[in-house]
Amino acid sequence: MNKLTDLIKTFKKVDNWQQFVENNFERKSGTYSYVSVTEIDIKYDKQLFRYPTKVVFEDGYVKAQKDITKRETLIINNKPVRIIERKKIIPLGFYKRDKKFSGDIYQIIADILGEKKIQNSVFSDDLLTPNDNPFFSIDSKQKWTSYLLILQQESKQKENITNLEDFSFLNDILNDYGIHYGFENLLQDYVIVVFPMPYLRIVENKIQKKDDNESIFLVVEFNQLPIFYTSQSKIEIDGLIKNLQGEIIYKETETIKFGKAKYQVVEITPKQKSEIGYTEFAIKINKVTVDKFSGYYIRDIKVNIKAK
């Protein structure tokens, strides 16, 4: 099981996280309309296991602030294991800083942190898809390609849990909560901030064969439809396709015309006829990457069984 500290060790160090967020995440773009703040505690055998606070900026409509508490009890080794998930849903106020949870993104995060002081901060630097290991392990419930900001608070640990190997079962019971990393004592000092790119994404990607030629069949989902009705949004796909021998048979940028529908089919056909083995795609809106995909395709496996 991965450790959170191992998952984020390649992230870029940020000296001033507030300035960094202010420079890179513009509130007035209208991307986010509310934020969810989640905390998970596990109580077992008179010990408390506290996981990082997770802050996710979201799009959509929320009328009022909500406080949701979910409690679950399991029996492990004939002892109760109590999982407590506390989630706060916070609608964001106006762009002008006139009250709590209003103004710039960094000010809203500061409101959530309260008096907590941050001693270290790192940023993913690269847009992470839900299938990328760091992102999947940290929050497999997220569906949109995102950036991650990890804030480490000044340590507030009162006591350490020493026999962590005895509590490996925590890894299994937290799968339903989207957590796929092992427990460490310092987890309670971390805050994970997720910045999704909730514009559009590839929801289906497969090879389509016609006669002796292969193409890539993509289904693209458009989320925030109103922004695509303007002529200012230029949507492009940067594509790279290799054949089974690793040779590049396609490397181009194609423009997608918005068809005024939530789902749209895009077919990409290399001019060179060949069997496709690997692809890379990046979808951009006005030159900004909002989704990407790369991977190999599993071909048919033929097995010959000889009778004895």
C-alpha positions in Angstrom: 0.0 0.0 0.0 1.4 3.4 -1.0 2.1 6.1 1.5 0.8 9.6 0.9 4.3 11.0 1.3 5.5 8.7 -1.5 2.6 9.6 -3.8 3.4 13.3 -3.6 7.2 13.2 -3.5 7.5 14.2 -7.2 5.2 17.2 -6.7 6.6 20.7 -7.1 7.4 22.6 -3.9 5.5 25.9 -3.5 7.0 28.6 -1.3 4.0 30.8 -1.0 0.8 28.8 -1.6 -1.6 31.7 -1.4 0.3 33.7 -4.1 0.6 30.5 -6.2 -3.2 29.9 -6.1 -4.0 33.5 -6.8 -1.8 33.4 -9.9 -3.1 30.1 -11.2 -6.7 29.8 -10.3 -8.9 32.7 -11.3 -12.1 32.9 -9.4 -13.8 35.2 -12.0 -13.5 32.5 -14.6 -16.7 31.0 -13.0 -15.4 27.5 -13.0 -16.3 26.8 -9.4 -19.6 27.6 -7.5 -19.2 25.7 -4.3 -16.6 23.7 -2.3 -16.8 20.5 -0.3 -14.7 19.9 2.8 -14.4 16.4 4.0 -12.8 14.9 7.2 -12.6 11.2 8.0 -11.9 9.7 11.4 -11.6 6.0 12.4 -12.0 4.9 16.0 -10.7 1.5 16.9 -9.5 -0.1 20.1 -9.5 3.3 22.0 -7.3 4.8 19.2 -8.1 7.6 16.7 -6.9 7.5 13.1 -7.4 10.8 11.5 -7.0 11.2 7.7 -6.2 14.4 5.8 -8.8 17.1 5.3 -9.9 17.1 1.7 -11.1 20.3 0.0 -12.7 19.9 -3.5 -13.8 22.9 -5.6 -17.0 22.0 -7.5 -19.2 23.3 -10.2 -23.0 23.1 -10.0 -25.8 24.8 -8.1 -26.0 24.7 -4.3 -28.6 26.8 -2.4 -27.2 26.8 1.1 -24.5 25.5 3.3 -24.9 21.9 4.4 -23.2 19.8 7.2 -23.4 16.1 6.6 -22.2 13.4 9.0 -22.0 9.8 8.0 -21.3 7.1 10.5 -20.5 3.5 9.8 -19.7 0.7 12.2 -17.8 -2.6 11.3 -16.6 -5.5 13.5 -13.0 -6.4 13.0 -11.3 -8.9 15.3 -14.4 -8.9 17.4 -14.0 -5.2 18.1 -16.1 -2.3 16.7 -14.5 0.0 14.1 -16.3 3.3 13.8 -15.9 5.4 10.6 -17.0 9.0 10.9 -17.1 11.1 7.7 -17.9 14.8 8.1 -18.7 16.8 5.0 -19.4 20.5 4.7 -20.9 21.8 1.5 -20.2 25.6 1.2 -21.7 27.8 -1.6 -19.1 30.4 -2.7 -20.0 34.0 -2.3 -19.3 36.9 -4.7 -15.9 37.5 -6.3 -15.4 40.6 -4.2 -14.0 39.9 -0.7 -16.9 41.1 1.5 -17.5 38.1 3.7 -16.3 34.6 4.6 -16.1 32.2 1.6 -16.1 35.0 -0.9 -13.4 36.6 -3.0 -10.4 34.8 -4.5 -9.8 31.1 -4.3 -6.8 31.4 -2.0 -9.0 33.5 0.4 -11.6 30.9 0.5 -9.0 28.2 1.3 -7.7 30.4 4.1 -11.2 30.6 5.5 -11.4 26.8 5.5 -8.0 26.5 7.2 -8.9 29.0 9.9 -6.0 29.6 12.2 -4.0 26.6 11.0 -0.5 27.5 9.9 1.1 25.9 6.8 4.7 24.9 7.0 5.0 23.0 3.7 3.1 23.0 0.4 3.5 21.1 -2.9 1.6 21.1 -6.2 1.0 18.4 -8.7 2.4 20.7 -11.5 0.8 18.3 -14.1 -2.8 17.8 -14.8 -3.7 14.4 -13.3 -6.4 12.1 -14.8 -8.5 10.0 -12.5 -6.5 7.0 -13.7 -3.1 8.4 -12.7 -1.8 6.6 -9.6 -1.3 9.7 -7.3 -4.8 11.0 -8.0 -6.5 7.6 -7.9 -4.8 6.6 -4.6 -5.7 10.0 -3.0 -9.3 10.2 -4.2 -10.7 7.5 -6.6 -14.2 9.1 -6.4 -13.2 12.1 -8.5 -14.2 11.9 -12.2 -12.6 15.0 -13.6 -9.0 15.5 -14.5 -7.6 17.8 -11.8 -4.7 19.6 -10.2 -3.7 18.8 -6.6 -2.4 21.2 -3.9 -1.1 19.5 -0.7 -0.7 21.6 2.4 1.1 20.4 5.5 0.2 22.1 8.7 2.4 22.6 11.7 2.3 19.3 13.6 -0.5 18.9 16.1 0.1 15.3 17.0 -0.4 14.5 20.6 0.5 10.8 20.5 1.8 8.5 17.9 0.4 5.1 16.9 3.4 2.8 16.9 2.1 -0.6 15.7 0.7 0.5 12.4 1.1 -3.0 10.9 -1.6 -4.2 13.3 -4.0 -1.8 11.6 -3.5 -2.7 7.9 -7.2 -3.5 7.7 -7.8 0.2 7.5 -6.7 0.1 3.9 -9.5 -2.2 2.9 -12.4 -0.5 4.7 -11.5 2.9 3.2 -11.8 1.8 -0.4 -15.5 2.8 -0.4 -14.4 6.3 0.6 -11.9 6.6 -2.4 -8.8 6.4 -0.2 -6.1 3.9 -1.3 -3.0 4.8 0.7 -1.8 3.5 4.1 -2.2 5.2 7.4 0.7 7.4 8.8 0.7 9.4 12.0 1.3 12.7 10.1 -1.8 12.4 7.9 -3.8 14.5 10.3 -1.4 17.4 9.5 -2.3 17.4 5.8 -4.9 19.2 3.7 -5.5 18.0 0.2 -7.0 20.6 -2.2 -8.5 19.4 -5.5 -9.0 21.7 -8.5 -11.0 19.7 -11.1 -11.2 20.9 -14.7 -15.0 20.2 -15.1 -15.4 21.3 -18.8 -15.2 18.2 -21.0 -13.7 14.8 -20.9 -13.2 11.6 -22.9 -15.7 9.0 -21.6 -15.1 6.3 -24.2 -12.0 5.5 -26.2 -11.7 2.5 -28.4 -10.3 1.2 -31.6 -12.7 1.0 -34.6 -11.8 -1.2 -37.5 -13.0 -0.8 -41.1 -11.7 -3.2 -43.6 -8.0 -3.2 -43.2 -7.7 0.2 -41.5 -8.0 1.2 -37.9 -9.1 4.5 -36.3 -9.8 5.8 -32.8 -13.4 6.3 -31.7 -13.8 8.9 -29.0 -16.9 10.0 -27.1 -16.5 13.4 -25.5 -18.8 14.6 -22.7 -19.4 18.4 -22.5 -20.2 19.5 -19.0 -20.6 23.3 -18.7 -22.6 23.7 -21.9 -23.2 27.5 -21.8 -19.5 28.3 -22.3 -19.4 26.4 -25.5 -22.2 28.4 -27.1 -19.9 31.3 -27.6 -17.4 31.7 -30.5 -14.6 32.4 -28.0 -14.1 28.8 -27.0 -11.7 27.0 -29.4 -11.7 23.3 -28.7 -8.7 21.2 -30.0 -7.4 17.7 -29.6 -3.6 17.1 -29.7 -3.2 13.5 -30.8 -0.3 11.0 -31.0 -0.8 7.4 -32.3 1.7 4.6 -32.6 1.4 1.3 -34.3 2.3 -2.1 -32.7 5.9 -1.6 -33.7 6.1 1.7 -31.8 6.2 3.8 -35.0 4.4 7.1 -35.0 1.5 7.0 -37.6 -0.4 10.1 -36.4 0.7 13.3 -34.8 -1.7 16.2 -35.4 -4.0 18.8 -33.8 -7.7 18.7 -34.8 -10.4 21.2 -34.0 -13.7 20.0 -32.5 -16.8 21.9 -33.5 -19.3 22.0 -30.6 -22.5 20.2 -31.8 -24.7 21.7 -29.1 -25.1 18.3 -27.3 -23.8 16.9 -24.1 -22.1 14.0 -25.9 -20.2 14.1 -29.2 -18.4 11.5 -31.2 -14.9 12.2 -32.6 -13.2 9.8 -35.0 -9.4 10.1 -35.6 -8.0 8.2 -38.5 -4.3 7.9 -39.3 -3.5 8.3 -42.9 -1.1 5.4 -42.7 -2.9 2.1 -42.4 -1.7 0.1 -39.5 -2.7 -1.7 -36.3 -2.9 0.8 -33.4 -0.9 0.0 -30.3 -0.6 3.2 -28.3 -2.3 6.7 -28.2 -1.9 10.0 -26.4 -4.7 12.6 -26.5 -4.9 16.1 -24.8 -8.1 18.1 -25.1 -7.6 21.9 -25.0 -9.9 24.9 -24.6 -8.3 28.0 -25.9 -4.8 26.3 -25.6 -5.4 25.2 -22.0 -5.4 21.4 -21.4 -8.6 20.3 -19.6 -8.4 16.5 -20.1 -5.8 14.0 -21.4 -5.4 10.3 -22.0 -2.5 8.0 -22.8 -2.2 4.2 -22.9 -1.7 0.9 -24.7 -4.5 -1.2 -26.3 -4.9 -4.9 -25.5 -5.1 -6.8 -28.7 -6.9 -10.2 -29.2 -4.9 -13.1 -27.6 -5.0 -16.3 -29.5 -4.4 -19.5 -27.5 -3.7 -22.8 -29.2 -4.7 -25.9 -27.1 -3.4 -29.2 -28.3 -5.3 -32.3 -27.4 -3.3 -35.0 -25.7 
